[in-house]
Amino acid sequence: MPVNEKIWPFRLYLLLLVGGVMVSACGNTATSSKAGLPGSGSVSNTLYTQKVTVGNLSISPSPQGNAKAKSNISWSEAESIFKAASAVQGSHQVAIMGYGLATISSMTPPQGLPVITGTPAWIGITWGGTSSCPDQSVSSQKASPNTQLGQIYTAVIIYGNSMSDSVVYKNRGSLPCGGKAVGPTLEPLSVVESVNWQELGSSTSRKLSIRYNSSSCEKLFSSAVNGNMKTGNFQVLIEVVKPLDVSGCIADQKTTEVSLFPAGQRGIGDFPTHIQVSHGPVGLISVLQVAKVYGS
């Protein structure tokens, strides 16, 4: 599938390097020295090389003999799915992905999905949110040896030969800017994808009416417009959140309106006399904001 890579400018509000541990403005750690927790060194050459344990999820390296017979999808294809997972949307300090054996204990999988016990899979993990916390400052964060316990890790588990069984696991932890503990959770994997659309009516107005391909299992994520006010050329993307497994979903077509021009009162001469609207790329959309995915 083609991948439309969105690039968001993002800011790290505070980055402290203390003995190999990176700390965000909200106190979340990005890499860990604690045994068993994931770090950028947990994966190498597309494989998990160390055992990783996060709450109910444990990952073991795949036996060396199976290293090359991984799956019917490549690392880059799995990375595209990982970065398009709606559950990882937003800015994170670290993301890793590799092939390993996943086990989730003491949790019942979502209906229709098999139990994950030593399951060969591509497993992407991201953590260390960089959200700004206006009401907090670093000085108000008390150092604690248990800081790691508040970290939320989001793991996207992509089955090596049956992507329809893929899931998202989040351990029990606190949101980056405080609050009650949440999780653990286990749910089917959903991704953000740009879909085909058709224009309804004339595109000479400020708003464009669109009909797009969808299903009963999908919901609108966003409509993105890139254009040039002077030339009147616009590119429109309609993005939906959809489950990776669409079996059982009923095909449907939905409508929406897209604003081509900024809101507000403007003179007639400020708008182009001719408008040309075209499709943006169709396929997975990266919603994970991270400098690099470690593991390739």
Secondary structure, 3 states (H helix, E strand, C coil): CCEECCCCCCCCCCCEEECCEEECCCCCECCCCCCCCCCHHHEECCEECCCEEECCEEEEECCHHHCCCCCCCCHHHHHHHHHHEHHHCEEEEEEEEEEEEEEECCCCCCCCCCCCCCEEEEEEEEEEECCCCCCCCHHHCCCCCCHHHHCCCEEEEEECCCHHHCEEEECCEECCCCCCEECCEEEECEEEEEECEEEECCCCCCEEEEEEEEECCCEEEEEEEEEECCCCEEEEEEEEEEECCCCCCCEEEEEEEEECCCCCCCCHHHCCCCCEEEECCCEEECCEECCCEECC
